[in-house]
């Protein structure tokens, strides 16, 4: 009897232990990160992916989404973390809606700024405030267009629901035109190359300020946009289920100079975003080495 049962017991024990080990490996070696198609978030999310993959052995899935679906997917547990939450400014309404199902993993970037952005030559022409946009000559030169990004973005909601009515831009004949981050940059490139007038929804950090001579229009009446920080937001139980990943995301920090250098490097690279981020990683270990949790 013993000679029959012992191997069976060993086999069952081996299977059970193997299953447990596989489960633990899956728990600690995969990450699902969602981001919006904004240049700064694209840059540091891909950088984070290369660190997780190359230095920590993770299998990483990256998903691009609009802001609302990004929050909803993390709140539902379909994604581990949303990589670019602007608080307490642009995304406060999303946190009010989904906050009970989310956990704030910390700040990756301090000192954000949002607003309406114009080329410096418009500033030199005397267009320095948001109120200046209501001048009929300026409306005509801008063709009544404010060039935006994806419709669900916080800056688009704030611009459309608060800034435009507060400053009478709707009555002056303006339309907020949604597009995307890359499309907005293409519009900027086209306008500035001919010194045409253009106003866009803009924010810092962004590489637009490295490529073009731009300035924020002054909020000369009601101050609607304030400064804030960029947070990484995780699903509610992330710290319990994937503590190493949660700690890694909590450890992420980048300065304005670091993230600007990364964005410009990726934009000017001839390879795809992930490969460019990996190349930048290999040359900037001092930026990310502290992100990896201590054993």
C-alpha positions in Angstrom: 0.0 0.0 0.0 2.8 2.4 0.9 4.6 1.8 -2.4 1.5 2.7 -4.3 0.4 5.8 -2.4 3.7 7.5 -1.8 4.4 8.3 -5.5 0.8 9.4 -5.9 1.2 11.8 -2.9 4.5 13.1 -4.3 2.9 13.6 -7.7 -0.1 15.4 -6.2 2.2 17.5 -4.0 4.4 18.4 -7.0 1.4 19.4 -9.0 0.0 21.6 -6.2 3.3 23.3 -5.5 3.9 23.8 -9.3 0.4 25.4 -9.6 1.1 27.6 -6.7 4.4 28.7 -8.1 2.9 29.4 -11.5 0.1 31.4 -9.9 2.7 33.5 -7.9 4.8 34.0 -11.1 1.8 35.2 -13.0 0.8 37.5 -10.1 4.2 39.2 -9.9 5.4 39.2 -13.5 2.6 40.7 -15.6 1.4 44.3 -15.8 -1.4 46.0 -17.7 -1.0 49.7 -18.1 -3.4 52.2 -19.8 -2.4 55.6 -21.0 -3.8 58.4 -23.2 -2.2 59.5 -26.4 -0.6 62.6 -24.8 3.1 62.9 -25.5 4.4 63.0 -22.0 2.3 60.1 -20.9 3.2 58.1 -24.0 6.9 58.7 -23.3 7.2 57.8 -19.6 4.7 54.9 -19.9 6.8 53.3 -22.6 9.9 54.0 -20.5 8.2 52.3 -17.5 7.4 49.3 -19.7 11.1 48.9 -20.8 12.2 49.0 -17.2 9.6 46.4 -16.1 10.5 44.1 -19.0 14.3 44.5 -19.2 15.2 45.0 -15.5 12.4 43.2 -13.6 11.3 40.4 -16.0 7.7 41.5 -16.4 5.4 40.9 -19.3 3.8 44.3 -20.0 0.6 45.1 -21.9 0.2 48.7 -22.9 -3.2 50.0 -24.0 -4.0 53.5 -25.4 -7.4 54.9 -24.6 -9.3 58.2 -24.1 -9.4 59.6 -20.6 -12.9 58.4 -19.6 -12.5 54.8 -20.8 -9.0 54.7 -19.2 -10.4 55.5 -15.7 -13.4 53.2 -16.2 -11.1 50.3 -17.2 -8.9 50.6 -14.1 -12.0 51.0 -11.9 -13.4 47.8 -13.4 -10.2 46.0 -12.7 -9.4 45.4 -16.4 -6.2 47.4 -16.2 -3.7 47.6 -13.4 -3.0 51.3 -13.6 -3.8 54.5 -15.4 -0.6 56.3 -16.0 -1.6 60.0 -16.3 -4.1 61.5 -13.9 -3.9 65.3 -13.7 -5.0 66.3 -10.2 -6.5 68.3 -8.7 -7.1 70.1 -12.0 -8.2 68.4 -15.2 -9.3 65.0 -13.9 -11.1 65.9 -10.7 -14.5 64.9 -12.1 -13.2 61.4 -13.0 -11.9 60.8 -9.5 -15.3 61.9 -8.1 -16.9 59.3 -10.4 -14.5 56.4 -10.0 -12.4 57.3 -6.9 -14.0 54.6 -4.6 -12.7 51.9 -7.0 -9.2 53.4 -7.4 -6.0 53.9 -5.4 -3.7 56.9 -5.8 -0.2 55.5 -6.2 1.5 58.8 -6.1 3.0 61.7 -8.1 5.2 61.1 -11.1 5.5 64.8 -12.1 5.0 68.0 -10.1 4.0 71.4 -11.3 1.6 71.0 -14.3 0.2 73.9 -16.2 -2.8 74.0 -18.5 -4.4 76.7 -20.7 -4.7 78.2 -24.1 -1.4 78.4 -25.9 -0.3 80.6 -28.8 2.9 81.2 -30.7 5.2 83.9 -29.4 4.6 86.0 -32.5 1.0 86.4 -31.5 2.1 87.6 -28.1 4.4 90.1 -29.8 1.4 91.3 -31.8 -0.4 92.1 -28.6 -2.5 88.9 -28.1 -1.5 88.2 -24.5 -4.8 87.4 -22.7 -7.7 85.1 -23.3 -10.0 88.2 -23.5 -7.9 89.4 -26.5 -9.2 86.5 -28.5 -12.6 88.2 -28.7 -11.3 91.0 -30.9 -13.2 90.5 -34.3 -9.9 90.8 -36.2 -8.3 88.1 -34.1 -11.4 85.9 -34.5 -11.1 86.2 -38.3 -7.4 85.4 -38.3 -8.1 82.3 -36.2 -11.1 81.4 -38.3 -13.0 81.0 -35.1 -11.1 77.8 -34.2 -9.5 76.7 -31.0 -7.6 73.5 -31.8 -8.0 70.8 -29.2 -7.2 67.2 -28.5 -9.4 64.2 -27.8 -12.9 65.2 -26.8 -12.9 63.4 -23.4 -9.8 65.0 -22.1 -10.1 67.1 -19.0 -8.6 70.2 -20.7 -11.3 69.9 -23.4 -14.1 69.6 -20.9 -12.8 72.6 -18.9 -12.2 74.7 -22.1 -15.6 73.9 -23.5 -17.8 74.1 -20.4 -16.0 76.8 -18.4 -13.4 78.9 -20.2 -15.3 79.5 -23.5 -18.5 80.7 -21.8 -16.7 82.6 -19.0 -14.7 84.6 -21.5 -17.4 85.0 -24.1 -15.6 83.1 -26.7 -18.7 81.3 -27.8 -20.4 84.7 -28.4 -17.4 85.9 -30.3 -17.8 83.0 -32.7 -15.3 80.4 -31.5 -15.6 76.6 -31.9 -13.5 74.1 -29.9 -12.3 71.6 -32.5 -11.4 68.2 -31.1 -8.6 66.2 -32.6 -5.7 64.3 -30.9 -2.3 65.1 -29.4 -0.4 64.3 -32.7 -3.0 66.1 -34.8 -2.7 69.2 -32.6 1.1 69.1 -33.0 0.7 68.8 -36.8 -1.6 71.9 -36.8 1.0 73.8 -34.7 3.8 72.8 -37.1 1.8 73.9 -40.1 0.8 77.3 -38.6 4.1 78.3 -37.1 6.0 77.4 -40.3 4.0 80.2 -42.0 3.5 82.4 -38.9 -0.2 82.0 -39.2 -2.4 82.6 -36.1 -3.4 79.5 -34.1 -4.6 78.9 -30.5 -4.5 75.4 -29.0 -5.3 73.7 -25.8 -1.9 73.2 -24.2 -0.2 71.9 -21.1 3.2 71.5 -19.6 5.0 69.1 -19.6 4.9 68.8 -23.4 7.5 68.8 -26.1 5.6 71.5 -28.0 7.5 74.0 -25.8 10.8 72.5 -26.9 10.0 72.6 -30.6 8.2 75.9 -30.9 8.3 79.3 -29.2 5.0 79.3 -27.4 3.3 81.0 -24.5 0.2 80.6 -22.4 -2.5 83.3 -22.7 -3.0 85.1 -19.4 -6.3 84.3 -17.6 -7.1 88.0 -17.2 -10.6 87.5 -15.8 -11.7 84.3 -14.0 -8.7 82.0 -13.2 -10.0 78.6 -14.2 -6.9 76.6 -14.7 -4.5 76.2 -11.8 -1.3 74.2 -11.3 -1.3 70.6 -10.2 0.6 67.3 -10.4 0.4 64.1 -12.5 -0.5 61.0 -10.5 -0.5 57.3 -11.4 -3.8 55.7 -10.4 -4.1 52.0 -9.7 -7.1 49.6 -9.4 -8.4 49.3 -5.9 -6.7 46.0 -4.9 -3.4 46.4 -6.8 -1.3 46.8 -3.7 -2.6 43.6 -2.2 -2.4 41.5 -5.4 0.7 42.9 -7.1 2.6 44.7 -4.4 5.9 44.9 -6.3 4.2 46.5 -9.3 2.3 48.9 -7.1 5.6 49.9 -5.4 7.4 50.4 -8.7 4.6 52.7 -10.0 4.6 54.6 -6.7 8.4 55.1 -6.9 8.3 56.7 -10.4 9.4 60.3 -10.5 10.6 62.5 -13.3 11.7 66.2 -13.4 10.7 68.6 -16.2 14.2 68.4 -17.7 14.1 64.6 -17.7 10.7 64.2 -19.2 11.4 66.9 -21.8 14.6 65.2 -22.9 12.8 61.9 -23.1 9.9 63.3 -25.2 12.2 65.1 -27.6 14.4 62.0 -28.0 11.4 59.8 -28.8 10.0 62.3 -31.3 13.3 62.7 -33.1 14.1 59.0 -33.2 13.8 56.9 -36.3 12.6 53.8 -34.4 9.3 53.1 -32.8 8.3 54.5 -29.4 9.1 51.5 -27.4 12.5 51.0 -28.9 13.3 54.7 -28.6 12.3 54.6 -24.9 14.5 51.5 -24.4 17.5 53.3 -26.0 16.9 56.3 -23.7 16.6 54.0 -20.7 19.9 52.4 -21.4 21.6 55.8 -21.4 19.8 57.2 -18.4 20.0 54.7 -15.6 20.2 57.4 -13.0 16.6 58.4 -13.8 14.9 55.1 -13.2 17.2 53.0 -11.0 15.4 54.1 -7.8 12.0 53.1 -9.3 12.9 49.4 -8.8 11.7 48.3 -5.3 14.4 47.0 -3.0 14.4 43.3 -2.4 
